[in-house]
Amino acid sequence: MNTRVLIVDDSATMRAILTRLLGSEPDIEVIGAAKDAMEARGLIRELNPDVVTLDIEMPGMNGLDFLEKIMSLRPMPVVVVSGITRKGADTTIRALELGAVDCYAKPDGSVNALMESDGGALAQMVREAARVRFVRVPSKPAPVNPVAQQTIVASRSTPAITKLIAIGASTGGVEALHNLLPAFPKSCPPTVIVQHISAAFAPAMAERLDRQCQAHVKLIESGEVLKAGHIYIAPGNDKHAVIGGGTETLIAKMIEGEKLSGHRPSIDAMFESVAQRLGPAAIGILLTGMGQDGARGLLAMRRAGGRTIAQDEATSTVYGMPRAAADIGAAENILPLPRIAERALAAAGL
């Protein structure tokens, strides 16, 4: 059965390009195109599409308000089609926090550049989006336990890193991280994240999370020493993020290598390096996402004595990666998203 798609974009040229990119696929049918939110609302009611592609930077309308209304009244898979300008990236990350499934980066340059650089990427996003089901997760993270907050403040003088939290996420992960990370206290253990996202949008994601979190959130820089109170996000620059270092330091490295589990950076690569470097001193968290990336690495962490957590099916946008982890016995705990921070911090001794 074909995936039925509605295109929403104020540009007639872009509507034509997206129709061509998607309409050439044998399993995708473009059933309509809208130039603004009002027209889109009518077509959604009339046509009931499987997936909507949405340009959220359209003049004359607030695309984020429209998306928020869609997700609150009639949740459906939305793929954001956005430019990679600073403004476009910031808006795209906010859209992912609101529940958009994925983001398609329009390259700078001509129409021909877009056609030549796509390589089937948009069609694959649409296929994956059509498999998403929507869940209700509290929009605000659970508060940090006051006792845990006091404990970590009292231990600030500890000279060596004794714990590390490693997190992997894919489809639905930006929204999940938006709920999870603000519960981490200001002096949390160093936390390293691989989120499958375009490199064009990774800086905006880190900056938005930094404004929302007590800990400092930043992109990983190869060779930097990891510190408590910091959350590090892989920049999505087609290199693997791994953890090394000596007896009392942890060092992040960005390295070349083949794709693992179909991805680079790969969650498996990061988790496996954490298992080797930290063993029982590590806590692994695998969140919502398509496919199996992270399952094998989480198993390596558990076998090395680390504590491991997978998000449960009820709160996952896509129960792919967490299911794969559960199926092979990689997850010591399978928890709803609102309970993960508390369990991870307790495992870190907070």
Sequence and secondary structure as in RCSB ss.txt:
>XXXX:A:sequence
MNTRVLIVDDSATMRAILTRLLGSEPDIEVIGAAKDAMEARGLIRELNPDVVTLDIEMPGMNGLDFLEKIMSLRP
MPVVVVSGITRKGADTTIRALELGAVDCYAKPDGSVNALMESDGGALAQMVREAARVRFVRVPSKPAPVNPVAQQ
TIVASRSTPAITKLIAIGASTGGVEALHNLLPAFPKSCPPTVIVQHISAAFAPAMAERLDRQCQAHVKLIESGEV
LKAGHIYIAPGNDKHAVIGGGTETLIAKMIEGEKLSGHRPSIDAMFESVAQRLGPAAIGILLTGMGQDGARGLLA
MRRAGGRTIAQDEATSTVYGMPRAAADIGAAENILPLPRIAERALAAAGL
>XXXX:A:secstr
  EEEEEE S HHHHHHHHHHHHTSTTEEEEEEESSHHHHHHHHHHH  SEEEE TT TTS HHHHHHHHHHHS 
  EEEEEE SHHHHHHHHHHHHHT  EEEEE SS HHHHHHHHTTHHHHHHHHHTT       SS     HHHHH
HHHHTTT  S   EEEEEE TTHHHHHHHHGGGS TT   EEEEE   TTTHHHHHHHHHHH SSEEEE  TT B
  TTEEEE   SSSEEEEE  SS  EEEEE    BTTBSS HHHHHHHHHHHHGGGEEEEE SBSSSTTHHHHHH
HHHTT EEEEE TTT SSBSHHHHHHHTT  SEEE HHHHHHHHHHHTT 
